[in-house]
Amino acid sequence: MIISMETGKIVVVDDEKIVTSAFKTLFMVEGFENAAFFNNPKDALKYLENNVPDLIISDFLMPEMNGLEFLTEAKKLYPEVSKILLTGYADKENAIRAINEVGLYRYIEKPWDNDDLIINIKNGIERSYLLSQLRQKITELEAAHKELEKYSHNLEKIVEERTADLVKSNAKLSGIITNCADGIFVTDNDGNIEQANQACETLSGMSEENLKKINLKKLICSEKSDIIDTINSSDNNEFFIRDCSILNLLSNVETPIDISLARISDKHFVGVIHNITEQKESDKLRDDFIATLTHDLRTPLLAAIQTLKFFIDGSLGEISDKQKVLLSTMQKSNEDLLGLVNALLEVYRFDAQKLVLCKTKFSFNSLVTQIYNELKPLADRKNITFKLEIPNDNVTIFADGGEIRRVVCNLCGNAINYTNNDGEVIVSFKTEVNDLIFSVQDNGNGIPKEDIPHLFQRFSQGTSQKRSTGTGLGLYLSRQIIEAHNGKIWLESKLNKGSEFSFLLTDVVTEKNKIAEKV
């Protein structure tokens, strides 16, 4: 119930009509338009059953029911409505009793002062208004309290259910981690082990408590990269490290592994160790089979090629032109097959680490120029602008000349083969201190970004847009050769703009001499 002070409803009860008439006149003068007047308290009570007042004014002495009795009944209907009792001087004691029993707001003696009466009426309406607002707020608070209790009860139930789910999930996760066949560990950025599962204990030969006392560097052996440096020198959140091993500190035996690392916080990583012993053995059996097969194929292929040469050059007698064409085609096919066999053997030698680099000092300028002159007729055949941009210094490097030549030939040959007619291929190299950077740039069709990571893998057959008819071993072998020199090979490419293959050899430049100008 909201009460407006300006439109407050007043109920006046007095058995004397002259008094109620006086109130009507006074209210008319003061602007109180919403008022009901009664000369019988019972009539007033009937009216109050269906109408909510803001103020009740009642005489004390009335027939059938006095003011105290009337206000008592009115209180039952509207306990918070302000009530004023009109009394004579002799009725003060009854008025005081009404204050205590009925909760009377004021009693006013007859005859009253109109100004004082009006002030009490306004204050009474305001009191009813404030009490009504207070009751409304209390009701809202009680409702909110009940909702809060309900929510609190539901929240406790939800927390219990979620806690039970978390405990169950945690137990399941703990069981998975504990019994996982792969080793799982948690380390900080410095490589200090903070947690490890049973598989880590088995691989390392140490208990989790002892593993917490050592650093990852002591446990993981890798010739190609330092795990801790890899973690701290990169902005990536995930790493995959190949060609490493874990040392069993009890038996002093190394087990080949791959490691996956992922950052779980600013200061911690989780690592998964995968034992690849069986994979290594399987790869070795496969590679040994391929190596044996390809090695045994070389002798009959060489014999077939030589025999075909005898036929073609007329050593075994004259042959017709048609026979010569057919035999030449057979010779070319056998030579291609021999090239594939030789490539497979080279890959095997690198993978098995059975190839020992024969490093010597040689002029890199001479090597690149010689390859350029050999390949230029192929470029001219496709009307490709074939440029050679080399420094004025004669650069001498210390490396395996035969293997580096194989890489340069492969990169330059690929650029010519995959560049469209009337295109352009630029071969260049430069030195930075003692490092050598070689590049082959073309303006061909380019390579999709998603295909670039696969190009240096074994048997890569071009891109998803265009397949190659080659062996798919050239770039893989080139990568193996460069990495065997502790170098790096990479590709930068944009679709419809071209590609640039490059490799870096570190600390190989031994001399840089100025080339004498021709007179």
C-alpha positions in Angstrom: 0.0 0.0 0.0 1.4 3.4 -1.1 0.0 6.5 0.5 0.1 9.9 -1.1 0.2 12.8 1.4 -1.6 15.1 -1.0 -4.5 12.7 -1.5 -4.6 11.1 1.9 -8.0 9.6 2.8 -9.4 10.8 6.2 -12.2 9.1 8.2 -13.9 11.3 10.8 -16.3 9.8 13.4 -18.3 11.9 15.8 -21.9 11.4 17.0 -22.5 15.2 16.9 -23.4 16.4 13.4 -22.2 19.9 14.2 -18.7 18.5 14.8 -18.6 16.6 11.5 -20.0 19.7 9.7 -17.2 21.8 11.3 -14.6 19.3 10.0 -16.1 19.4 6.5 -15.8 23.1 6.4 -12.3 23.1 7.8 -11.1 20.4 5.3 -12.7 22.4 2.4 -10.7 25.4 3.4 -7.5 23.5 3.9 -7.9 21.5 0.6 -8.5 18.0 2.0 -10.9 16.7 -0.6 -10.7 12.9 0.2 -12.6 12.6 3.5 -15.5 10.5 4.8 -17.6 11.6 7.8 -19.7 9.4 10.1 -22.0 10.0 13.1 -22.1 6.3 14.0 -19.0 4.3 14.7 -20.6 1.1 13.4 -21.2 2.7 10.0 -17.6 3.8 10.0 -16.4 0.3 10.6 -18.4 -1.1 7.7 -16.9 1.6 5.5 -13.4 0.7 6.7 -13.8 -2.9 5.7 -13.6 -1.9 2.0 -11.7 1.4 2.2 -8.2 2.0 3.3 -7.8 5.2 5.3 -4.6 7.3 5.9 -5.9 8.9 9.1 -8.8 8.1 11.5 -10.2 10.9 13.8 -12.7 9.7 16.4 -14.6 11.3 19.3 -14.4 9.5 22.6 -17.9 9.7 24.0 -20.3 8.2 21.5 -23.5 6.0 22.0 -23.4 2.3 21.3 -19.5 2.3 21.0 -17.1 4.7 22.5 -14.0 6.0 20.7 -11.7 3.6 22.5 -13.7 0.6 21.4 -14.0 1.9 17.8 -10.3 2.6 17.5 -9.5 -0.9 18.9 -11.6 -2.4 16.1 -10.0 -0.1 13.5 -6.6 -1.1 14.7 -7.4 -4.7 13.9 -8.0 -3.7 10.3 -5.2 -1.2 9.9 -2.7 -1.4 12.7 -0.3 1.2 11.1 -2.8 3.9 10.3 -2.4 7.0 12.5 -5.3 7.6 14.9 -6.4 10.8 16.6 -8.8 10.8 19.6 -11.0 13.9 20.4 -11.5 14.2 24.1 -12.9 16.5 26.7 -10.8 17.7 29.6 -12.3 15.2 31.9 -11.4 12.3 29.5 -7.6 12.7 29.7 -7.1 9.5 31.6 -9.1 7.5 29.0 -7.0 9.2 26.2 -3.8 8.1 27.9 -5.1 4.6 28.2 -6.0 4.7 24.5 -2.4 5.6 23.7 -1.2 2.5 25.5 -3.9 0.1 24.3 -4.7 1.3 20.8 -1.4 2.9 19.8 -3.0 6.3 19.6 -1.0 8.8 17.6 -2.5 12.0 19.3 -5.3 13.0 21.4 -6.8 16.5 21.0 -8.9 18.3 23.7 -12.1 20.0 22.8 -12.4 22.8 21.9 -9.3 22.5 19.6 -7.2 25.1 17.8 -7.7 24.7 14.1 -4.1 25.4 13.3 -2.9 22.9 15.8 -5.5 20.4 14.4 -4.4 20.8 10.9 -0.7 20.3 11.8 -1.6 17.1 13.6 -3.7 15.9 10.7 -0.8 16.5 8.2 1.7 14.9 10.6 -0.6 11.9 11.1 -1.0 11.4 7.3 2.8 11.7 6.9 3.3 9.2 9.7 1.0 6.7 8.0 2.8 7.3 4.8 6.2 6.6 6.4 4.9 3.5 8.2 3.4 2.2 5.0 6.7 2.7 3.1 8.5 1.0 6.0 6.2 -1.9 6.0 6.6 -2.3 2.2 10.4 -2.3 2.6 10.2 -4.8 5.4 8.0 -7.0 3.2 10.5 -6.7 0.3 13.4 -7.5 2.7 11.5 -10.6 4.0 10.8 -11.8 0.5 14.5 -11.2 -0.4 15.6 -13.0 2.7 13.5 -16.0 1.8 14.9 -16.0 -1.7 18.4 -15.7 -0.2 17.8 -18.6 2.1 16.5 -20.6 -0.9 19.4 -19.6 -3.0 21.8 -20.4 -0.1 20.3 -23.8 0.3 20.6 -24.5 -3.5 24.1 -23.1 -3.6 25.2 -25.4 -0.8 23.7 -28.3 -2.7 25.3 -27.2 -6.0 28.7 -26.8 -4.2 28.4 -30.3 -2.8 27.5 -31.7 -6.2 30.3 -29.8 -8.0 32.8 -30.8 -5.2 31.8 -34.4 -5.6 32.2 -34.1 -9.4 35.6 -32.5 -9.0 36.8 -35.1 -6.5 35.6 -37.8 -8.9 37.2 -36.1 -11.9 40.4 -35.5 -10.0 40.6 -39.1 -8.9 40.0 -40.2 -12.5 42.7 -37.8 -13.8 45.1 -38.8 -11.1 44.6 -42.5 -12.1 45.2 -41.7 -15.7 48.4 -39.8 -15.0 49.6 -42.3 -12.5 49.0 -45.3 -14.8 49.8 -43.6 -18.2 52.4 -45.5 -20.2 54.0 -42.2 -21.2 56.1 -40.3 -18.6 54.4 -37.1 -17.4 56.2 -34.4 -15.4 55.8 -30.8 -14.3 58.8 -28.5 -14.3 59.5 -24.8 -13.7 61.1 -22.5 -16.2 64.6 -23.4 -14.9 64.0 -27.1 -15.5 63.5 -28.1 -11.8 61.2 -31.1 -11.7 58.3 -30.6 -9.3 56.1 -33.6 -10.1 56.4 -36.9 -12.0 54.4 -40.1 -12.6 55.3 -43.7 -12.3 56.4 -44.0 -16.0 58.9 -41.2 -15.3 60.2 -43.1 -12.3 60.6 -46.3 -14.4 62.4 -44.5 -17.3 64.7 -42.6 -15.0 65.2 -45.3 -12.4 64.5 -42.9 -9.6 61.5 -42.2 -7.2 59.5 -39.0 -7.6 61.0 -37.6 -4.4 64.5 -38.0 -5.8 63.5 -36.7 -9.2 62.3 -33.5 -7.5 65.9 -32.9 -6.4 67.5 -32.9 -9.9 67.2 -30.7 -13.0 65.8 -31.7 -16.4 69.2 -31.1 -18.0 70.7 -34.0 -16.0 67.9 -36.3 -17.0 67.3 -35.5 -20.7 70.1 -35.8 -23.3 69.8 -34.0 -26.6 72.5 -33.3 -29.1 70.6 -30.8 -31.2 69.0 -28.5 -28.6 69.0 -27.6 -25.0 65.5 -28.1 -23.6 65.6 -25.3 -21.0 67.0 -22.9 -23.6 64.3 -23.9 -26.0 61.6 -23.2 -23.4 62.9 -19.8 -22.3 64.0 -18.5 -25.7 60.6 -18.9 -27.4 57.2 -17.2 -27.1 55.4 -20.5 -28.0 53.3 -22.3 -25.4 53.9 -25.7 -27.0 57.0 -27.5 -28.0 57.9 -30.9 -29.5 61.4 -32.1 -29.2 62.7 -35.1 -31.2 65.9 -37.1 -31.2 66.6 -37.0 -27.5 66.9 -39.6 -24.8 66.3 -40.1 -21.1 69.1 -41.3 -18.9 68.3 -44.1 -16.4 70.4 -42.9 -13.5 70.3 -46.3 -11.9 71.5 -48.4 -14.8 73.1 -45.6 -16.8 71.2 -46.7 -19.9 69.7 -44.1 -22.3 66.3 -44.7 -23.8 65.3 -42.8 -27.0 62.3 -40.6 -26.5 60.2 -37.7 -27.9 59.1 -34.9 -25.6 56.0 -32.8 -25.8 56.0 -29.7 -23.6 53.1 -27.2 -22.9 53.0 -24.2 -20.7 50.4 -24.4 -17.9 51.3 -21.1 -16.1 53.8 -18.3 -16.3 56.3 -20.4 -14.3 55.5 -24.0 -15.1 55.4 -26.5 -18.0 54.0 -30.0 -18.2 55.9 -32.5 -20.3 55.0 -35.9 -21.8 57.8 -38.4 -22.5 57.1 -41.0 -25.2 59.3 -44.0 -25.4 60.2 -44.5 -29.1 62.5 -47.6 -28.6 60.1 -49.9 -30.6 59.6 -47.2 -33.3 63.4 -46.8 -33.7 63.8 -50.5 -34.0 61.0 -50.7 -36.6 62.4 -47.8 -38.5 65.9 -49.4 -38.5 64.5 -52.7 -39.8 62.6 -50.8 -42.6 65.6 -48.7 -43.5 68.0 -51.7 -43.4 65.6 -53.5 -45.8 65.4 -50.5 -48.1 69.2 -50.0 -48.0 69.8 -53.7 -48.8 67.3 -53.8 -51.6 68.5 -50.5 -53.2 72.1 -51.5 -52.8 71.5 -54.9 -54.6 69.6 -53.0 -57.3 72.5 -50.8 -58.3 74.6 -53.5 -59.9 72.0 -54.8 -62.3 70.9 -51.3 -63.1 74.5 -50.2 -63.9 74.9 -53.3 -66.0 71.7 -52.7 -67.9 72.6 -49.0 -68.5 76.1 -49.9 -69.8 74.7 -52.7 -72.0 72.2 -50.2 -73.5 75.0 -47.8 -74.2 76.9 -50.5 -76.1 73.8 -51.0 -78.3 73.2 -47.3 -78.8 76.8 -46.4 -79.8 77.0 -49.3 -82.2 79.6 -51.4 -80.3 77.4 -54.5 -80.7 76.5 -53.8 -84.3 74.4 -51.5 -86.3 70.8 -50.7 -85.2 68.0 -48.8 -86.9 66.9 -45.3 -85.8 63.7 -46.7 -84.3 65.7 -49.2 -82.3 68.0 -46.4 -81.2 65.1 -44.2 -80.0 63.6 -47.2 -78.1 66.9 -48.1 -76.5 67.6 -44.5 -75.5 64.2 -44.3 -73.8 65.1 -47.5 -71.9 68.4 -46.1 -70.9 66.8 -42.9 -69.6 64.3 -44.9 -67.6 67.1 -47.0 -66.1 69.1 -43.9 -65.2 66.1 -42.3 -63.5 65.6 -45.5 -61.5 69.3 -45.5 -60.6 69.0 -41.9 -59.4 66.1 -43.0 -57.2 68.1 -45.9 -55.8 71.1 -43.6 -55.1 68.8 -41.1 -53.4 67.3 -43.7 -51.2 70.8 -44.9 -50.2 71.9 -41.4 -49.4 68.8 -40.9 -47.2 69.5 -44.1 -45.4 73.1 -43.1 -44.8 72.1 -39.8 -43.2 69.3 -41.3 -41.2 71.5 -44.1 -39.9 74.2 -41.6 -39.2 76.6 -43.7 -41.3 77.7 -40.9 -43.5 80.9 -39.2 -42.4 81.3 -35.7 -43.8 84.5 -35.1 -45.7 85.2 -31.5 -45.0 87.7 -29.5 -47.0 88.4 -25.9 -47.8 87.0 -24.8 -51.2 85.8 -21.7 -53.1 82.1 -21.4 -52.7 82.1 -18.8 -55.6 83.6 -21.4 -57.9 81.1 -24.1 -56.9 78.1 -21.9 -57.4 79.4 -20.5 -60.7 80.0 -24.0 -62.0 76.5 -25.2 -61.0 75.0 -22.0 -62.6 76.8 -22.7 -65.9 75.6 -26.3 -65.9 71.9 -25.3 -65.3 71.7 -22.3 -67.5 70.9 -24.3 -70.7 67.8 -25.7 -68.8 66.7 -22.1 -67.9 67.3 -20.9 -71.5 65.1 -23.8 -72.8 62.2 -22.3 -70.8 63.2 -18.7 -71.6 63.8 -18.1 -67.9 65.9 -15.1 -66.8 68.6 -16.9 -64.8 70.7 -14.5 -62.7 73.7 -15.1 -60.5 74.4 -12.5 -57.8 77.5 -13.2 -55.8 79.8 -11.0 -53.8 83.0 -9.5 -55.2 85.0 -11.5 -52.5 86.2 -15.0 -53.2 84.6 -16.8 -50.3 86.4 -20.0 -49.0 84.4 -22.3 -46.7 85.2 -25.4 -44.8 82.6 -28.0 -45.5 81.8 -31.2 -47.4 82.0 -29.9 -51.0 80.3 -32.8 -52.6 77.3 -32.7 -50.3 76.9 -28.9 -50.4 77.0 -29.2 -54.2 74.2 -31.7 -54.1 72.1 -29.2 -52.0 72.8 -26.2 -54.3 72.0 -28.3 -57.4 68.8 -29.5 -55.9 67.6 -26.0 -54.9 68.5 -24.4 -58.2 67.1 -27.2 -60.3 63.8 -27.1 -58.4 63.6 -23.4 -59.0 64.0 -23.8 -62.7 61.7 -26.8 -63.0 58.8 -25.1 -61.0 59.1 -21.6 -62.6 56.8 -20.9 -65.5 58.2 -20.0 -68.9 59.5 -16.5 -69.2 60.0 -16.4 -65.4 62.9 -15.3 -63.3 65.3 -17.2 -61.0 68.0 -15.4 -58.9 70.8 -17.3 -57.3 72.7 -15.4 -54.6 74.8 -15.8 -51.4 76.3 -13.5 -48.8 78.5 -13.8 -45.7 77.9 -12.4 -42.2 81.1 -12.6 -40.2 81.9 -16.3 -40.6 78.5 -17.5 -41.6 77.3 -18.2 -45.1 73.7 -17.6 -46.3 72.7 -19.0 -49.7 69.3 -18.3 -51.4 67.5 -19.2 -54.6 64.5 -16.9 -55.4 61.9 -17.4 -58.1 58.7 -15.7 -59.3 56.7 -18.9 -59.8 53.3 -19.9 -58.4 54.4 -20.0 -54.8 53.6 -22.6 -52.2 50.5 -22.6 -49.8 51.4 -21.8 -46.2 49.9 -25.1 -44.9 52.2 -27.1 -47.3 55.5 -25.5 -46.3 56.1 -27.6 -43.1 55.8 -30.9 -45.2 58.2 -30.0 -48.0 61.3 -31.1 -46.2 59.9 -34.4 -45.2 60.6 -37.7 -46.9 58.6 -38.5 -50.1 57.0 -35.1 -50.1 55.1 -34.8 -53.4 54.9 -31.1 -54.1 51.9 -29.2 -52.7 48.2 -29.7 -52.3 47.6 -27.7 -55.5 50.3 -29.4 -57.7 51.9 -32.8 -57.3 55.5 -33.5 -58.3 56.6 -36.5 -60.4 60.0 -36.6 -58.6 61.1 -39.0 -55.8 60.2 -36.6 -53.0 63.6 -37.0 -51.4 65.6 -34.0 -52.8 64.5 -31.5 -50.2 64.6 -34.0 -47.4 68.1 -35.0 -48.3 69.1 -31.3 -48.6 67.8 -30.7 -45.1 69.7 -33.7 -43.7 72.9 -32.5 -45.4 72.6 -28.9 -44.0 71.6 -30.1 -40.5 74.6 -32.5 -40.6 76.7 -29.3 -41.0 74.9 -27.8 -38.0 73.1 -25.4 -40.4 69.5 -24.5 -41.1 67.4 -24.6 -44.3 64.1 -22.9 -44.7 61.5 -21.6 -47.2 59.6 -18.3 -47.6 56.8 -18.3 -50.1 53.7 -16.4 -51.2 51.1 -17.6 -53.5 51.3 -16.2 -57.1 54.4 -14.2 -56.1 57.1 -16.8 -55.8 59.3 -18.7 -53.4 62.8 -18.3 -51.8 64.7 -21.3 -50.5 67.7 -20.5 -48.3 70.2 -22.3 -46.1 72.6 -21.0 -43.4 76.0 -22.6 -42.6 77.4 -21.2 -39.4 81.1 -20.6 -38.8 82.2 -22.1 -42.1 83.9 -19.1 -43.8 87.6 -19.3 -43.5 88.8 -16.7 -46.1 87.4 -13.8 -48.1 89.7 -12.5 -50.8 89.0 -9.7 -53.2 88.5 -11.0 -56.7 90.9 -9.3 -59.1 89.2 -7.3 -61.8 89.7 -8.4 -65.4 91.7 -5.9 -67.5 
